[in-house]
């Protein structure tokens, strides 16, 4: 039967509810299922925030100095090597988590999960920190630092700073002066520990003989400045006795054999005022002003370790030239680091002569009382005035005390430098820095199995 237009219209109208049901049913079912899932919980895994990986920092023999992810970093050794290791925190605008020390400078490696192993020996680091802290507190020093280098390799076995902190403590409780890695970053005028390098330069240039006798007045005026000697001595001195008595006037006379350009060049050759690259961290170069700007008293002042600044690390590297038969070997903080070729600075003959004179300096002065269980030391003290850049002048009764030494003298294994800044009035490098060197050095010798050599035993 043919459908009329009226029938077609009725059929279309009758199909509308069915069509609407077909279209809406799936949507209703989907909404019903969604609501049921909301009651039961999601049927698919939600995104999970994973910890941000971060590699550990280990001491030379594997002691963990820092570990854990970026959000929950842990420092199991507390304050041990804190000024070297540093600490991390929340993500910074520059993309780093590290805020101080190796945590900052090696942040990219640590974010990749790389393990960083440093040359620090935790036993020696602990000894250096303990004795440095005790001496600084006893003598009311504003700050201090100790560095221990391994002869022949330049490995940094300890780098202690005072004051220090515990990176696990609440960050708001830390003072800014606690955070500084003073071994690498605190530049200061070192005083008489510079004198051996001037003598070494003259010996290398064949402008001095170790058998010479040199004028040594108790005071000497150069330009508008008068320089004084502290220890009484004869009016003329042998070259070894110049170091033994630390005569300023005799050193100034000797330095007249070098013009300012030559003196500047030689000090730069020893590394003073120059960049000191240490892979993985930052260092300060100190200041060696352009020789063209020197006036006569500047030439004299630089000769005795004033008007020139250095760091304890830089000073230790320079003294290591005497242990390394005349080669300058760059220091190393990372066990796996780029190799640098040693650079010859002195002939082996001059390096050995300087070491012998530094042994004489210790053995024939009051420093002999601070030997390490009869182990012979080659060393020199320094007591320097402190220049305050804020007030633009040297401070009254404020000094930097330093002792730089090498042991055992017969076959050196260690170069160590200790320094205290602004100890209480009346402190001297002989009375403060030398005992500090002995106390730390005795533990170094015991830990490394260093015993007296035949020459030292013969002198007992």
Buried (B, 14 or more C-beta within 10 A) or exposed (E): EEEEEEEEEEEEEEEEEEEEEEEEEEEEEEEEEEEEEEEEEEEEEEEEEEEEEBBBBBBBEEBBBBBBBBBEBEBEBBBBBBBBBBBBBEEEEEEBBBBBBBBBBBBEBBBEEEEBBBBBBBBBBBBBBBBBBEBBEBBEBBBBBBBBBBBBBBBBBBBBBBBBBBBBBEEEEBEEEBBBBBBBBBBBBBBBBBBBBBBBBBBBEEEBEBEEEBBBBBEBEBEEBEBEBBEEBEEEBBBBBBBBBBBBBBBBBBBEBBEBEBBBEBBEBBBBBBEBEBBBBEBBBBEBBEBEEBEBBBBBBBBBBBBBBBBBBBBBBBBBBBBBBBBBBBBBBBBEBEEBEBEBBBBEEBBBBBBBBBBBBBBBBEBBEBBBEEBBBBBBBBBBBBBEEEEEEEEEEBBBBBBBBBBBBBEBBBBBBBBBBBBEEEBBBBBBBBBBBBBBBBBBBBEBEBEBBEEBEEEE
